[in-house]
Amino acid sequence: MKVPIYKQVLSFFLSILLLQSNAVSCVQKSFDLMKPCKHFVLYLHDITYDGNNAANATSASIMNPIGFGDFNFGKFVIMDNPVTMDENYLSEPVARAQGFYFYNMKMNFNAWVAWTLVFNSTMHKGTFTIMGANPYAMEMELTRDLSIVGGTGDFLMTRGIATLETKFVQGSMYFCVEMNIKLYECY
């Protein structure tokens, strides 16, 4: 039995349309790493709780094993840090960095972080999550790249890179980190 020519032509055109459709396409979206869809620089400020500064502290150690060396191995810290547009701690926060980090290396300062930047400002509303290894020993890595693995609101399902650079350290009580945010997948 022979298929009529109009059915063959119709099937051919429908197949072409279906293959070019974004809904069915298996082709991965390409990213131009030189042109992020959103780019901004933010500053995270962390004041560690020391037993006397409950009113000002923005992070607290919930576990701190003793006797594992000089690099805080095993220390687990919960944080709710202000994020500003400049290095000044007293500037108006544009977001909060909420999450945790823990020290996971015995021989040097190294942390693994997972925090969500929660925006609730006139510029942005929504969240995105930053996570990954943060080897911040000054002599080893001046900058560190961490993954941005999703978001909500203005940052719905975003992906990108947060390049961190420590700007200030005041003992174990305060640090300021510059976050150079580059988002490569924006919806």
Buried (B, 14 or more C-beta within 10 A) or exposed (E): EEEEEEEEEEEEEEEEEEEEEEEEEEEEEEEEEEEBBBEBEBBBBBBBBBEEEEEEBBBBBEEEEEEEEEBBBBBBBBBBBBBBBEEEBEBEBBBBBBBBBBBBBEEBBBBBBBBBBBBEEEEBEBBBBBBBBBEBEEEEBEEBBBBBBBBBBBBBEBBBBBBBBBEEBEEEBBBBBBBBBBBBBBE
